[in-house]
């Protein structure tokens, strides 16, 4: 697919329409595969955040919420389904924009757009079902009381999302938030905002009530921080780095504001000696090299049973060298560029540090020789790693996998859990009882058996430890944006009788 000569120039999407940022500033958009500037996005500031939050607050309470927050779920579902239909209609165009913006292979971006549409459809169904789940009765020990539960939208939510799956990660938050009846201000990463701005255009096309979804772009310090600290934002949902997550928690705690955080990871993949090696090698590659390794759940710590380690690594190197690394618009590309020059330099520094600390760069670790421009990094396999090394302990967020051997199941579990993170983990073995034991022993929110990285909108997603808390997707994603209200009524005709009535004169 040919790249367009220019990308659309969008403003901030606030109150159902477009407006230029208050200071008139814009940020360049650089195609990471070519290093060419292809356009710009608005740079919002606190003044723009104020306008967006005000629009969301007005939309939440307009006419007592009858048009959105307290409308029947079927009303909200109609809009979510309309968004999904537009995403499908524009799939090719949105995938192209995402590829130009983030450097991911066009095939991957197209798959992401399919997942975006599916997520909106899924939460449309939940919006319709929500009404039927209201007034769920509570069994009480006293017959003269009745009690039930209402689930209500939490209010105006601030949604801060990353650049690795720009529109998909935004949708994981936007779709359930709107299904629940919340109104939202979305702030995508300044490194990849184009498809999120296009979502604003789609919302305008389908007639989403003004202010229900507002989209601001810009730097985290200038737009994200004011959103996090705004007193009229009722909740923050964030996906990104652990360090930024810590700062958001500190800010939100000053107002006792709820947050849900999906943060970094350093996930293990344990491979035992009873496996089909080529089959396991492909899962190891998919677990760490898909999306150029820019995946929070990437299984970037590969733990190999000592009996198969040599054969496994020989095949892993051979498979890695066969990956097509190219301009992400080329047919068959399976490894595009990383998102920015800053990310490229960060990953290369990780590789350099690993070498200096005594690790072996078994394969990769450099720019592909046939690509002179763009932020491309060969799939990199690092061995002779100790548990004290930076490459073992810190998230790289690039196509880099580090390898250790183990002898026993117990040793494998100890190595797997030797991390501050707890997002995901995986085990590959033909012994399913062993797999079940390990799935219980791994300290993470997600465990994969005989695979790595499958993700389904129906299943909960989130981590433990420094990988954050809260769950997205499935019914748990909807619960993120609902508050639970107890309603109890006294239903006896008799006085309660706790106090003795005053004497009659």
N, C-alpha and C positions, 0 to 999 in steps of 0.2 A: 504494500500500500504506500502510495506517495505521500510525503509529508506536505501539509498545507504551507502556502507561502507565508502566512501569518496566523497567529492564534487570535481568537476573539479577545477584544479588550473589554473587560468587565469592571464594574465598580463593586462596591460593597452591596450586599443584598440585605436591606433593612426595611422592615415594614411592608414587605411585598413588592418593593421596587429597588431600582439601582441608584446609588449615589456615590459621588467621589469622596475619598477620605477627607476628613476635616482639614488636614494640613496640605492636601494636594500631593502628597508624596506617593511614589510607587516603587516597587522592588523589581529588579530584572528577573526574568525567567530564563534559565540557561538549560539547553538540551545537554544532559550529561554524556550523551554518546558522541556528540560533535563539539562540545564546548562553545557552541554558538548561542548568542542571545536571541531568543525567538519571540520575546514580548515582555510584558510586565503585569504585575498584580498590585492592587491598592495596599498601602501600608496604613492600617488603622491605628488609632491611638485611643487613649482613655475617653476622649470626647465621643468617638464613634461607638465605643463600647456602651457608653451611657445611652446613646440613641437606640442601639440594638436591644439592650435590656429593657428600656422603656417600651419599645414596640412589643417585645415578648410579654411583658407584664400586662400591657393593655389587651393583647390578644387572649391571654389566659382568663382575665376577668370580664371581658366584654359581655354586656347584657347578662351578667351573672353566670357567665361561662356557658350559656346555652348554645353558642356557635362552635365551641371547641371542647373546653375542659370538662364540661358537664353534659355534652351532647351524647346521644347514644353511640355506642362503639361502632355501629354500622356506618355512621356518618364519617367518622375518622377512617374507617376501613376503605371507604370509597376513594378517598384521596390517596391513601397508601397504594391501593391497586392501580390508580391512575399513574402514580409516579413509576411503579414497576413497569407498566406498559410503555411509558416513554423511554425508560432505560433500555428496554428491549429494542424499541424502534431505533434508538441512537447508539446501540451497542458498538458498532464499528467505529463511529466517530469518537465516542468516549474512550474506547480502548486506544485509539491513535493518540488522543490528547494525553492520556495517562502515560503512554510509552515515551512521548516526546518530553514529558515533564519529569519522569522518574528514571528512565533508562531501562525499564524492565522489558523483556521480550513481548512482542505484540500478542503472541498466543497466550501468554500468562495474563496480560491485561484484558484480553477478551474473556478469558475464564473468570476473571474478577468481576467483570460487568454482569455476567450471568449470575454470579453469586449475589451481587448487589440487588438485582431484580428479584431473586428468590427470597432474599431477606425481607424486602418490603412486602412481598406477597405473604410470607410467613407471619409477619406481625400484623398484617391486615386481618388475618384469620383470628389472631389473638385479640385484636380490638373488638371484633364481633362477638367473640366468646366471653369477653370480660363482663358484659352486662349480666349474663346468665350465672356468673360466679359471685355476684353481689348478694349481700344479705345471707351469707353462709351461716347457718345456725350453730350456736355453741351449746353443748350439753352442760346444763347447770345442776347442782345438787339441790336447789330450792325451787319448788314448783311455782312460787309466786313471782318469779322473775323469768324473763325471756331475754336472750342476748344473741346478737348477730354481728357480723363483721362487714364493714364497707372497705373497699379498696379505692383510694382516691389518688389522682395525680399529685405528685409531690410539689409541682409548681413550675417556676422558670428554672431551666437547667442550662448550665454551661458545659459544652462538649468540646474537649480539646483533643485533637487527633493527630497521628503521626504521618510520616511521608512514605512509609514502605508499602502500604496498601491504601493510597489516599482516599478514594471514594468508598472502598469496602469498609475500612475501619471507621469512617464517618457514619456509614449506614448502620453498622453494628450498634451505634448509639442513637442516631436520629430515628430509625424505624421504631424501636421499642418505646422511645421517649414520646413520640407522637401518638403511637398506639395507646399509650397509657393516658393520654390527655394532657401531657405537659406541653409547654411551649419552650423553644430552645434558641440558644445562640451557639452556633458552631464556629469554632476557630481551628481550621486545619493548619498543618505545618506550612511555614513560608517556603519550604523547599519543594513542595508539590501541592498546589492549591487549585489547579486548573479545573479538574473534574468536580471538585466541590463547588466552585463557582457556577459551573454548568448545572449542578443540582438546583441552584437558585433559579436559573432560567427555566428549568423543568417545573418547579413549583409555581412560577408565574404563569406558565402555559396552562397548567391544569386548574388554575384558580384557587390554590391553597389560600385560606383566609389570611389576610395581611398580618404579619407579625408572628405567625405560628412558628415559622423557621426563619431565622436571620443568620446570615453568613458573613463573617468578618475575616479578613486576611491581614497578615502582617507579622511582625516579630513577636516572639514570646514575651519579651520584656515590656513592649509597648502596647500589645493587645491582649495577650494571654493573661498577664499578671493582673491588669485591671478587671478582667472578667472573673478571675478567681476570687478577688477580694471584694467584689461588688456586693453591697448589703442586700440587694433585691434579687440576687441569684440564689435559689434555694438549694441547689446541689451542684457539685462539679463531678463530671466523669472524665477521666483522663487516661489516655494510653500513650506511653512514651518511656523516657529513661527513668531509672530509679532516683537519680539525683533531683530531677525536676519534680517527681512525685513527692519527694520529701518536702520540697518547698511549698507545694500545693497543700500538703497536710498541715504544715505550720500556719499558713495563711488562713485556711478554712477553720482551723481550731479556734481562732480568735473569735469567730462568730458561731461556734459549735455547728458548723455547716457540714452535712454529710458529704462524703466523697467515696467514689469507687475508683480503684487504681489497677490498671493492667500494665505492669512495668517490665523490667528486663528479665533475661534468663540466661542460663548456662547449662542447657539441658543435656542429660546423658543418654547415650544409646548403648545398651549392653548386648553383645552378640556372643552366643555360646557356640560350642564346637560341634553341634549336631545340625547345623543349618545348611541349606543350599547356598553356597558362598556367593554366586553371582546374583541371586535373588536378594540376599542381604546387602550386598554391595550397592545395588540400585537404591534400596531404601536409605542406606547411609548417605548416599549422594543427594537424594531428594531431600533428606532431612537437614542438609546443611548448605547445599548449593542452589536450591530453588530460590528465585528472587534475589540471586547473587548473595545469598546468606543473610539478607536483611530481613530477618524474621525473628521476632522476640522469642519464639519457642524452638528455634533451630537446635537440633541435637548435635551440638558442636563439640561435645566430649565423647569420643568414640572409645568404648571399652571392649577389647577383644580378648577372648579366651586364648591363652598362650599356645594351645595346640594348633590353632588355625591362623594366628596373627600374621605369619609370614605370607602364607598363601592369600589371605584376605587383602593385605596391603598391596601385594603385587597386582591383584585384580582391581583394587580401588584405584591405583595409579593409572592402570591401562584404561579403565572406564573414564576417569577424570580427563585424561588426555584426548578422549574421543568426543568430549562435549563441544558443540559448535558455539564458539564465542564470536560474536559479530555485532554489527549494527542491529539493534533490537527490532528494526523493521524488516530485516531480511528473513525470508522464509526458513523455518527450521532452527532459528536461533534458540538456544537453550540457556545461554548466560549472557546477559546484557551488561551494561555499566552499573556501577554504584551511583548513588543519587547526586553526589556533588564532589567538588574538589576537596572540600573539608573532610568528607567521609572517606575519600580515597586516601588522603594523607594519614588519617587516623588508623586505617586498616594496615597500611604499609608500615606504620610505626609499631604496631602490634607484632607484625612479622619480624621486623628488625630486632625488636626487643627479645623475642623468643630465640632468635639466633644468638644474640649476645649472651643470653642466659644459659646457653648450652644445648638447646633443642636442635633437632635436625629438620631442615626443610626438605622433606622427602620428595615433594613435587610441587610445582607452581611457585607462588610467592613473588611474582613479578608481573609487569605489564605484558600482555600477549604481543609477540614480536610483529604480527601483521597489523596491529592497530596502533597507529601513531598518535591519534587524538582520541579524546574521550576518557572517561574515568573507569577503565577496564582493569580488572585484576584476575589473573589465572586462578582456577580452583586450587586451593593450597592445602596440602596435607603435611602436618607437623608431628614428628615422632620424638622419642627420647625426652618425654615431657615429665617433669616432676610436679607434684601437687603444690609446690610453693611458687611456681612460675606464674607470671601475669597471664599468659595465654591459657592456663588452666582455670584461673580464678575469675577473670573479667570477661564481660561480654564484648565480642569483637564487632558483631553486626556486619559481617562480610563473609565471602566464600572461603572460610578458613576453618579447618577441622583439626583438633589435636587428639592424639591417640595414646592410650595406655593399655597395657596388658594386665590380665588378672588370672588367678589360678582357681579360686573357689567362688561359689555363689556368694558367700558371706563377704569376701573381699570385693566382689563386684558391687554389691549393695553399698558397702562403706564408701567406695570411690564415687558411686553415683550421688550419694548424699553429701559428699564433701564440697558443699557450696552454700553460699548465702542465699542463693536463688531457689525457687521452687515452683516454676511455671509448668514444666513438662518433663517427661522422661519416657524411654522406650526400651523394650526388651524383645530380642529375636531369638527364638528357640523352638524346636519341635516338641519340647516337653511342656505341654500346656499347664500342667500342675505347677511346674517351676515358674512359668510366666505369671500365673495367678499369685503365687507367693511374692514374687518381686513387685507386681503391681501394687500390692498392699504395703510393701516395705519402702518403696520409693516415696520420698517426701515432696510431692508435687501435686498440683491441682489437676493435671492431665497425665494419663499414662496410655501409651500405645503398645499394643502387643502385635508383633510380627509386621510392623509398619512404622512409619514416622510422618507426622504432619497432616494426616487427614483431618478435615474440619467440617463439621456439619452444623447448620443453623439450629438444629433441634437439640444439640448437646451443649452442656455448660462449658464455658471457657473462662479460665482465670487461674491465679496461682496462689502460692503460700509464701511465707518468709518474705524476702525482699523483692519478690515478684508481684507483690501487691495483695489486694483483697477485693472481694466482690466477684460476681460472675456475670459474664455477658452471654448472649445467645440463649435459646430455649426459653422456657417460662421464667428462668432466673434472670434473663435479660430484661423482661418486662417488669419483674419485681423490683429491679433497680430504680424504677421511676414511679413506684406506687408507695403511698403511705397506708398503713393499716389503722382503721378506726373501729373501736369497739362501741357498739350501741346496745345499751341494756335498759329495759323498761320494767317497771313494776306493774304487774297485771292482776292484782287482787282488788276486790272491792272493799276489803277490810283495811283499817288503819295498820300501819306497820307495827305499832305497839311497843316501840323501844322506850318511849317516855310515857310516864303516867300523865293523863290529861289533868289540867288544873281543876280544882273543885268548883262545882257550879254554885253560884250564889243563890 
